[in-house]
Amino acid sequence: MSKIIEQQKQLCQRFNAHFYPAEDHLKLGISRQVKEGLQPVLGLRLPPEEGTTGWFI
């Protein structure tokens, strides 16, 4: 198991959250404000469905 995946699993355990791997072929949402450099960057993780990772950034 890669070091990054292990760190992600430990973080999920810390916050009592289910670990969902973000596979490379799945989509994620990124707002235009992130592309334009707006700070701070916020992330929302929902359970993955219909070809998405569940991430919206």
mmCIF file of the N, C-alpha and C atoms, coordinates in Angstrom:
data_MODEL
# 
_entry.id   MODEL 
# 
loop_
_atom_site.group_PDB 
_atom_site.id 
_atom_site.type_symbol 
_atom_site.label_atom_id 
_atom_site.label_alt_id 
_atom_site.label_comp_id 
_atom_site.label_asym_id 
_atom_site.label_entity_id 
_atom_site.label_seq_id 
_atom_site.pdbx_PDB_ins_code 
_atom_site.Cartn_x 
_atom_site.Cartn_y 
_atom_site.Cartn_z 
_atom_site.occupancy 
_atom_site.B_iso_or_equiv 
_atom_site.pdbx_formal_charge 
_atom_site.auth_seq_id 
_atom_site.auth_comp_id 
_atom_site.auth_asym_id 
_atom_site.auth_atom_id 
_atom_site.pdbx_PDB_model_num 
ATOM 1   N N  . MET A 1 1  ? 0.848   -1.176 0.000   1.00 0.00 ? 1  MET A N  1 
ATOM 2   C CA . MET A 1 1  ? 0.000   0.000  0.000   1.00 0.00 ? 1  MET A CA 1 
ATOM 3   C C  . MET A 1 1  ? 0.892   1.237  0.000   1.00 0.00 ? 1  MET A C  1 
ATOM 4   N N  . SER A 1 2  ? 0.533   2.228  -0.807  1.00 0.00 ? 2  SER A N  1 
ATOM 5   C CA . SER A 1 2  ? 1.383   3.414  -0.884  1.00 0.00 ? 2  SER A CA 1 
ATOM 6   C C  . SER A 1 2  ? 1.307   4.225  0.409   1.00 0.00 ? 2  SER A C  1 
ATOM 7   N N  . LYS A 1 3  ? 2.323   5.002  0.633   1.00 0.00 ? 3  LYS A N  1 
ATOM 8   C CA . LYS A 1 3  ? 2.391   5.826  1.838   1.00 0.00 ? 3  LYS A CA 1 
ATOM 9   C C  . LYS A 1 3  ? 1.243   6.837  1.864   1.00 0.00 ? 3  LYS A C  1 
ATOM 10  N N  . ILE A 1 4  ? 0.903   7.413  0.717   1.00 0.00 ? 4  ILE A N  1 
ATOM 11  C CA . ILE A 1 4  ? -0.175  8.409  0.654   1.00 0.00 ? 4  ILE A CA 1 
ATOM 12  C C  . ILE A 1 4  ? -1.516  7.782  1.015   1.00 0.00 ? 4  ILE A C  1 
ATOM 13  N N  . ILE A 1 5  ? -1.807  6.606  0.469   1.00 0.00 ? 5  ILE A N  1 
ATOM 14  C CA . ILE A 1 5  ? -3.073  5.936  0.779   1.00 0.00 ? 5  ILE A CA 1 
ATOM 15  C C  . ILE A 1 5  ? -3.148  5.596  2.265   1.00 0.00 ? 5  ILE A C  1 
ATOM 16  N N  . GLU A 1 6  ? -2.053  5.149  2.829   1.00 0.00 ? 6  GLU A N  1 
ATOM 17  C CA . GLU A 1 6  ? -2.026  4.842  4.264   1.00 0.00 ? 6  GLU A CA 1 
ATOM 18  C C  . GLU A 1 6  ? -2.305  6.102  5.084   1.00 0.00 ? 6  GLU A C  1 
ATOM 19  N N  . GLN A 1 7  ? -1.719  7.240  4.703   1.00 0.00 ? 7  GLN A N  1 
ATOM 20  C CA . GLN A 1 7  ? -1.969  8.501  5.403   1.00 0.00 ? 7  GLN A CA 1 
ATOM 21  C C  . GLN A 1 7  ? -3.437  8.912  5.278   1.00 0.00 ? 7  GLN A C  1 
ATOM 22  N N  . GLN A 1 8  ? -4.010  8.715  4.089   1.00 0.00 ? 8  GLN A N  1 
ATOM 23  C CA . GLN A 1 8  ? -5.417  9.055  3.888   1.00 0.00 ? 8  GLN A CA 1 
ATOM 24  C C  . GLN A 1 8  ? -6.310  8.187  4.779   1.00 0.00 ? 8  GLN A C  1 
ATOM 25  N N  . LYS A 1 9  ? -6.004  6.903  4.872   1.00 0.00 ? 9  LYS A N  1 
ATOM 26  C CA . LYS A 1 9  ? -6.790  6.003  5.719   1.00 0.00 ? 9  LYS A CA 1 
ATOM 27  C C  . LYS A 1 9  ? -6.684  6.395  7.188   1.00 0.00 ? 9  LYS A C  1 
ATOM 28  N N  . GLN A 1 10 ? -5.496  6.779  7.626   1.00 0.00 ? 10 GLN A N  1 
ATOM 29  C CA . GLN A 1 10 ? -5.316  7.199  9.013   1.00 0.00 ? 10 GLN A CA 1 
ATOM 30  C C  . GLN A 1 10 ? -6.108  8.471  9.314   1.00 0.00 ? 10 GLN A C  1 
ATOM 31  N N  . LEU A 1 11 ? -6.136  9.401  8.364   1.00 0.00 ? 11 LEU A N  1 
ATOM 32  C CA . LEU A 1 11 ? -6.900  10.630 8.548   1.00 0.00 ? 11 LEU A CA 1 
ATOM 33  C C  . LEU A 1 11 ? -8.395  10.329 8.629   1.00 0.00 ? 11 LEU A C  1 
ATOM 34  N N  . CYS A 1 12 ? -8.866  9.424  7.784   1.00 0.00 ? 12 CYS A N  1 
ATOM 35  C CA . CYS A 1 12 ? -10.276 9.027  7.839   1.00 0.00 ? 12 CYS A CA 1 
ATOM 36  C C  . CYS A 1 12 ? -10.608 8.402  9.194   1.00 0.00 ? 12 CYS A C  1 
ATOM 37  N N  . GLN A 1 13 ? -9.732  7.545  9.695   1.00 0.00 ? 13 GLN A N  1 
ATOM 38  C CA . GLN A 1 13 ? -9.951  6.927  11.005  1.00 0.00 ? 13 GLN A CA 1 
ATOM 39  C C  . GLN A 1 13 ? -10.007 7.983  12.099  1.00 0.00 ? 13 GLN A C  1 
ATOM 40  N N  . ARG A 1 14 ? -9.130  8.974  12.005  1.00 0.00 ? 14 ARG A N  1 
ATOM 41  C CA . ARG A 1 14 ? -9.074  10.045 13.006  1.00 0.00 ? 14 ARG A CA 1 
ATOM 42  C C  . ARG A 1 14 ? -10.411 10.776 13.110  1.00 0.00 ? 14 ARG A C  1 
ATOM 43  N N  . PHE A 1 15 ? -11.084 10.969 11.975  1.00 0.00 ? 15 PHE A N  1 
ATOM 44  C CA . PHE A 1 15 ? -12.344 11.708 11.958  1.00 0.00 ? 15 PHE A CA 1 
ATOM 45  C C  . PHE A 1 15 ? -13.563 10.798 11.811  1.00 0.00 ? 15 PHE A C  1 
ATOM 46  N N  . ASN A 1 16 ? -13.346 9.496  12.022  1.00 0.00 ? 16 ASN A N  1 
ATOM 47  C CA . ASN A 1 16 ? -14.417 8.506  11.952  1.00 0.00 ? 16 ASN A CA 1 
ATOM 48  C C  . ASN A 1 16 ? -15.178 8.591  10.619  1.00 0.00 ? 16 ASN A C  1 
ATOM 49  N N  . ALA A 1 17 ? -14.417 8.680  9.535   1.00 0.00 ? 17 ALA A N  1 
ATOM 50  C CA . ALA A 1 17 ? -14.994 8.791  8.190   1.00 0.00 ? 17 ALA A CA 1 
ATOM 51  C C  . ALA A 1 17 ? -14.627 7.550  7.385   1.00 0.00 ? 17 ALA A C  1 
ATOM 52  N N  . HIS A 1 18 ? -15.505 7.170  6.473   1.00 0.00 ? 18 HIS A N  1 
ATOM 53  C CA . HIS A 1 18 ? -15.249 6.025  5.608   1.00 0.00 ? 18 HIS A CA 1 
ATOM 54  C C  . HIS A 1 18 ? -14.210 6.404  4.555   1.00 0.00 ? 18 HIS A C  1 
ATOM 55  N N  . PHE A 1 19 ? -13.257 5.533  4.292   1.00 0.00 ? 19 PHE A N  1 
ATOM 56  C CA . PHE A 1 19 ? -12.241 5.770  3.260   1.00 0.00 ? 19 PHE A CA 1 
ATOM 57  C C  . PHE A 1 19 ? -12.789 5.340  1.903   1.00 0.00 ? 19 PHE A C  1 
ATOM 58  N N  . TYR A 1 20 ? -12.821 6.273  0.954   1.00 0.00 ? 20 TYR A N  1 
ATOM 59  C CA . TYR A 1 20 ? -13.181 5.986  -0.433  1.00 0.00 ? 20 TYR A CA 1 
ATOM 60  C C  . TYR A 1 20 ? -11.974 6.334  -1.294  1.00 0.00 ? 20 TYR A C  1 
ATOM 61  N N  . PRO A 1 21 ? -11.356 5.363  -1.953  1.00 0.00 ? 21 PRO A N  1 
ATOM 62  C CA . PRO A 1 21 ? -10.229 5.712  -2.819  1.00 0.00 ? 21 PRO A CA 1 
ATOM 63  C C  . PRO A 1 21 ? -10.701 6.554  -3.998  1.00 0.00 ? 21 PRO A C  1 
ATOM 64  N N  . ALA A 1 22 ? -9.925  7.546  -4.379  1.00 0.00 ? 22 ALA A N  1 
ATOM 65  C CA . ALA A 1 22 ? -10.243 8.394  -5.529  1.00 0.00 ? 22 ALA A CA 1 
ATOM 66  C C  . ALA A 1 22 ? -9.497  7.826  -6.735  1.00 0.00 ? 22 ALA A C  1 
ATOM 67  N N  . GLU A 1 23 ? -10.140 6.928  -7.433  1.00 0.00 ? 23 GLU A N  1 
ATOM 68  C CA . GLU A 1 23 ? -9.491  6.266  -8.571  1.00 0.00 ? 23 GLU A CA 1 
ATOM 69  C C  . GLU A 1 23 ? -9.302  7.239  -9.732  1.00 0.00 ? 23 GLU A C  1 
ATOM 70  N N  . ASP A 1 24 ? -8.213  7.038  -10.483 1.00 0.00 ? 24 ASP A N  1 
ATOM 71  C CA . ASP A 1 24 ? -7.810  7.963  -11.540 1.00 0.00 ? 24 ASP A CA 1 
ATOM 72  C C  . ASP A 1 24 ? -8.852  8.162  -12.637 1.00 0.00 ? 24 ASP A C  1 
ATOM 73  N N  . HIS A 1 25 ? -9.675  7.178  -12.908 1.00 0.00 ? 25 HIS A N  1 
ATOM 74  C CA . HIS A 1 25 ? -10.622 7.289  -14.018 1.00 0.00 ? 25 HIS A CA 1 
ATOM 75  C C  . HIS A 1 25 ? -11.927 7.995  -13.622 1.00 0.00 ? 25 HIS A C  1 
ATOM 76  N N  . LEU A 1 26 ? -12.083 8.341  -12.347 1.00 0.00 ? 26 LEU A N  1 
ATOM 77  C CA . LEU A 1 26 ? -13.307 8.991  -11.879 1.00 0.00 ? 26 LEU A CA 1 
ATOM 78  C C  . LEU A 1 26 ? -13.188 10.515 -11.943 1.00 0.00 ? 26 LEU A C  1 
ATOM 79  N N  . LYS A 1 27 ? -14.331 11.200 -12.013 1.00 0.00 ? 27 LYS A N  1 
ATOM 80  C CA . LYS A 1 27 ? -14.370 12.662 -12.109 1.00 0.00 ? 27 LYS A CA 1 
ATOM 81  C C  . LYS A 1 27 ? -14.416 13.303 -10.726 1.00 0.00 ? 27 LYS A C  1 
ATOM 82  N N  . LEU A 1 28 ? -13.977 14.566 -10.669 1.00 0.00 ? 28 LEU A N  1 
ATOM 83  C CA . LEU A 1 28 ? -14.133 15.381 -9.476  1.00 0.00 ? 28 LEU A CA 1 
ATOM 84  C C  . LEU A 1 28 ? -14.542 16.771 -9.918  1.00 0.00 ? 28 LEU A C  1 
ATOM 85  N N  . GLY A 1 29 ? -15.164 17.520 -9.030  1.00 0.00 ? 29 GLY A N  1 
ATOM 86  C CA . GLY A 1 29 ? -15.611 18.868 -9.372  1.00 0.00 ? 29 GLY A CA 1 
ATOM 87  C C  . GLY A 1 29 ? -14.657 19.912 -8.832  1.00 0.00 ? 29 GLY A C  1 
ATOM 88  N N  . ILE A 1 30 ? -14.305 20.876 -9.679  1.00 0.00 ? 30 ILE A N  1 
ATOM 89  C CA . ILE A 1 30 ? -13.450 21.990 -9.263  1.00 0.00 ? 30 ILE A CA 1 
ATOM 90  C C  . ILE A 1 30 ? -14.139 23.277 -9.687  1.00 0.00 ? 30 ILE A C  1 
ATOM 91  N N  . SER A 1 31 ? -14.358 24.184 -8.739  1.00 0.00 ? 31 SER A N  1 
ATOM 92  C CA . SER A 1 31 ? -15.052 25.435 -9.053  1.00 0.00 ? 31 SER A CA 1 
ATOM 93  C C  . SER A 1 31 ? -14.154 26.377 -9.840  1.00 0.00 ? 31 SER A C  1 
ATOM 94  N N  . ARG A 1 32 ? -14.779 27.304 -10.530 1.00 0.00 ? 32 ARG A N  1 
ATOM 95  C CA . ARG A 1 32 ? -14.020 28.306 -11.286 1.00 0.00 ? 32 ARG A CA 1 
ATOM 96  C C  . ARG A 1 32 ? -13.172 29.170 -10.363 1.00 0.00 ? 32 ARG A C  1 
ATOM 97  N N  . GLN A 1 33 ? -13.680 29.436 -9.145  1.00 0.00 ? 33 GLN A N  1 
ATOM 98  C CA . GLN A 1 33 ? -12.928 30.280 -8.210  1.00 0.00 ? 33 GLN A CA 1 
ATOM 99  C C  . GLN A 1 33 ? -11.572 29.666 -7.866  1.00 0.00 ? 33 GLN A C  1 
ATOM 100 N N  . VAL A 1 34 ? -11.506 28.338 -7.774  1.00 0.00 ? 34 VAL A N  1 
ATOM 101 C CA . VAL A 1 34 ? -10.221 27.683 -7.493  1.00 0.00 ? 34 VAL A CA 1 
ATOM 102 C C  . VAL A 1 34 ? -9.262  27.929 -8.656  1.00 0.00 ? 34 VAL A C  1 
ATOM 103 N N  . LYS A 1 35 ? -9.767  27.772 -9.872  1.00 0.00 ? 35 LYS A N  1 
ATOM 104 C CA . LYS A 1 35 ? -8.926  28.006 -11.052 1.00 0.00 ? 35 LYS A CA 1 
ATOM 105 C C  . LYS A 1 35 ? -8.436  29.449 -11.120 1.00 0.00 ? 35 LYS A C  1 
ATOM 106 N N  . GLU A 1 36 ? -9.248  30.381 -10.577 1.00 0.00 ? 36 GLU A N  1 
ATOM 107 C CA . GLU A 1 36 ? -8.887  31.799 -10.594 1.00 0.00 ? 36 GLU A CA 1 
ATOM 108 C C  . GLU A 1 36 ? -8.019  32.195 -9.400  1.00 0.00 ? 36 GLU A C  1 
ATOM 109 N N  . GLY A 1 37 ? -7.748  31.257 -8.490  1.00 0.00 ? 37 GLY A N  1 
ATOM 110 C CA . GLY A 1 37 ? -6.847  31.512 -7.373  1.00 0.00 ? 37 GLY A CA 1 
ATOM 111 C C  . GLY A 1 37 ? -7.499  32.006 -6.094  1.00 0.00 ? 37 GLY A C  1 
ATOM 112 N N  . LEU A 1 38 ? -8.827  31.936 -5.997  1.00 0.00 ? 38 LEU A N  1 
ATOM 113 C CA . LEU A 1 38 ? -9.506  32.383 -4.785  1.00 0.00 ? 38 LEU A CA 1 
ATOM 114 C C  . LEU A 1 38 ? -9.066  31.543 -3.587  1.00 0.00 ? 38 LEU A C  1 
ATOM 115 N N  . GLN A 1 39 ? -8.783  32.188 -2.469  1.00 0.00 ? 39 GLN A N  1 
ATOM 116 C CA . GLN A 1 39 ? -8.358  31.522 -1.246  1.00 0.00 ? 39 GLN A CA 1 
ATOM 117 C C  . GLN A 1 39 ? -9.360  31.804 -0.147  1.00 0.00 ? 39 GLN A C  1 
ATOM 118 N N  . PRO A 1 40 ? -9.572  30.989 0.818   1.00 0.00 ? 40 PRO A N  1 
ATOM 119 C CA . PRO A 1 40 ? -9.031  29.637 0.965   1.00 0.00 ? 40 PRO A CA 1 
ATOM 120 C C  . PRO A 1 40 ? -9.778  28.654 0.059   1.00 0.00 ? 40 PRO A C  1 
ATOM 121 N N  . VAL A 1 41 ? -9.129  27.551 -0.212  1.00 0.00 ? 41 VAL A N  1 
ATOM 122 C CA . VAL A 1 41 ? -9.731  26.485 -1.004  1.00 0.00 ? 41 VAL A CA 1 
ATOM 123 C C  . VAL A 1 41 ? -10.460 25.545 -0.045  1.00 0.00 ? 41 VAL A C  1 
ATOM 124 N N  . LEU A 1 42 ? -11.717 25.270 -0.337  1.00 0.00 ? 42 LEU A N  1 
ATOM 125 C CA . LEU A 1 42 ? -12.518 24.390 0.506   1.00 0.00 ? 42 LEU A CA 1 
ATOM 126 C C  . LEU A 1 42 ? -12.828 23.107 -0.271  1.00 0.00 ? 42 LEU A C  1 
ATOM 127 N N  . GLY A 1 43 ? -12.900 22.000 0.429   1.00 0.00 ? 43 GLY A N  1 
ATOM 128 C CA . GLY A 1 43 ? -13.228 20.725 -0.203  1.00 0.00 ? 43 GLY A CA 1 
ATOM 129 C C  . GLY A 1 43 ? -14.414 20.070 0.485   1.00 0.00 ? 43 GLY A C  1 
ATOM 130 N N  . LEU A 1 44 ? -15.246 19.435 -0.302  1.00 0.00 ? 44 LEU A N  1 
ATOM 131 C CA . LEU A 1 44 ? -16.408 18.709 0.206   1.00 0.00 ? 44 LEU A CA 1 
ATOM 132 C C  . LEU A 1 44 ? -16.344 17.306 -0.357  1.00 0.00 ? 44 LEU A C  1 
ATOM 133 N N  . ARG A 1 45 ? -16.501 16.310 0.494   1.00 0.00 ? 45 ARG A N  1 
ATOM 134 C CA . ARG A 1 45 ? -16.452 14.922 0.048   1.00 0.00 ? 45 ARG A CA 1 
ATOM 135 C C  . ARG A 1 45 ? -17.777 14.253 0.352   1.00 0.00 ? 45 ARG A C  1 
ATOM 136 N N  . LEU A 1 46 ? -18.417 13.774 -0.695  1.00 0.00 ? 46 LEU A N  1 
ATOM 137 C CA . LEU A 1 46 ? -19.653 13.014 -0.597  1.00 0.00 ? 46 LEU A CA 1 
ATOM 138 C C  . LEU A 1 46 ? -19.352 11.583 -1.030  1.00 0.00 ? 46 LEU A C  1 
ATOM 139 N N  . PRO A 1 47 ? -20.215 10.639 -0.701  1.00 0.00 ? 47 PRO A N  1 
ATOM 140 C CA . PRO A 1 47 ? -19.972 9.273  -1.200  1.00 0.00 ? 47 PRO A CA 1 
ATOM 141 C C  . PRO A 1 47 ? -19.923 9.257  -2.729  1.00 0.00 ? 47 PRO A C  1 
ATOM 142 N N  . PRO A 1 48 ? -18.966 8.551  -3.311  1.00 0.00 ? 48 PRO A N  1 
ATOM 143 C CA . PRO A 1 48 ? -18.864 8.500  -4.771  1.00 0.00 ? 48 PRO A CA 1 
ATOM 144 C C  . PRO A 1 48 ? -20.093 7.865  -5.404  1.00 0.00 ? 48 PRO A C  1 
ATOM 145 N N  . GLU A 1 49 ? -20.483 8.395  -6.565  1.00 0.00 ? 49 GLU A N  1 
ATOM 146 C CA . GLU A 1 49 ? -21.602 7.803  -7.303  1.00 0.00 ? 49 GLU A CA 1 
ATOM 147 C C  . GLU A 1 49 ? -21.509 8.198  -8.773  1.00 0.00 ? 49 GLU A C  1 
ATOM 148 N N  . GLU A 1 50 ? -22.033 7.364  -9.622  1.00 0.00 ? 50 GLU A N  1 
ATOM 149 C CA . GLU A 1 50 ? -22.147 7.630  -11.061 1.00 0.00 ? 50 GLU A CA 1 
ATOM 150 C C  . GLU A 1 50 ? -20.870 8.147  -11.695 1.00 0.00 ? 50 GLU A C  1 
ATOM 151 N N  . GLY A 1 51 ? -19.752 7.489  -11.458 1.00 0.00 ? 51 GLY A N  1 
ATOM 152 C CA . GLY A 1 51 ? -18.491 7.855  -12.118 1.00 0.00 ? 51 GLY A CA 1 
ATOM 153 C C  . GLY A 1 51 ? -17.758 9.038  -11.537 1.00 0.00 ? 51 GLY A C  1 
ATOM 154 N N  . THR A 1 52 ? -18.099 9.436  -10.291 1.00 0.00 ? 52 THR A N  1 
ATOM 155 C CA . THR A 1 52 ? -17.395 10.546 -9.655  1.00 0.00 ? 52 THR A CA 1 
ATOM 156 C C  . THR A 1 52 ? -16.628 10.056 -8.428  1.00 0.00 ? 52 THR A C  1 
ATOM 157 N N  . THR A 1 53 ? -15.658 10.871 -7.998  1.00 0.00 ? 53 THR A N  1 
ATOM 158 C CA . THR A 1 53 ? -14.908 10.562 -6.782  1.00 0.00 ? 53 THR A CA 1 
ATOM 159 C C  . THR A 1 53 ? -15.683 10.989 -5.541  1.00 0.00 ? 53 THR A C  1 
ATOM 160 N N  . GLY A 1 54 ? -16.660 11.875 -5.717  1.00 0.00 ? 54 GLY A N  1 
ATOM 161 C CA . GLY A 1 54 ? -17.378 12.437 -4.588  1.00 0.00 ? 54 GLY A CA 1 
ATOM 162 C C  . GLY A 1 54 ? -16.782 13.762 -4.120  1.00 0.00 ? 54 GLY A C  1 
ATOM 163 N N  . TRP A 1 55 ? -15.628 14.142 -4.684  1.00 0.00 ? 55 TRP A N  1 
ATOM 164 C CA . TRP A 1 55 ? -14.963 15.387 -4.290  1.00 0.00 ? 55 TRP A CA 1 
ATOM 165 C C  . TRP A 1 55 ? -15.494 16.571 -5.070  1.00 0.00 ? 55 TRP A C  1 
ATOM 166 N N  . PHE A 1 56 ? -15.750 17.676 -4.363  1.00 0.00 ? 56 PHE A N  1 
ATOM 167 C CA . PHE A 1 56 ? -15.997 18.968 -4.986  1.00 0.00 ? 56 PHE A CA 1 
ATOM 168 C C  . PHE A 1 56 ? -15.081 19.961 -4.289  1.00 0.00 ? 56 PHE A C  1 
ATOM 169 N N  . ILE A 1 57 ? -14.224 20.615 -5.073  1.00 0.00 ? 57 ILE A N  1 
ATOM 170 C CA . ILE A 1 57 ? -13.218 21.545 -4.531  1.00 0.00 ? 57 ILE A CA 1 
ATOM 171 C C  . ILE A 1 57 ? -13.477 22.925 -5.083  1.00 0.00 ? 57 ILE A C  1 
# 
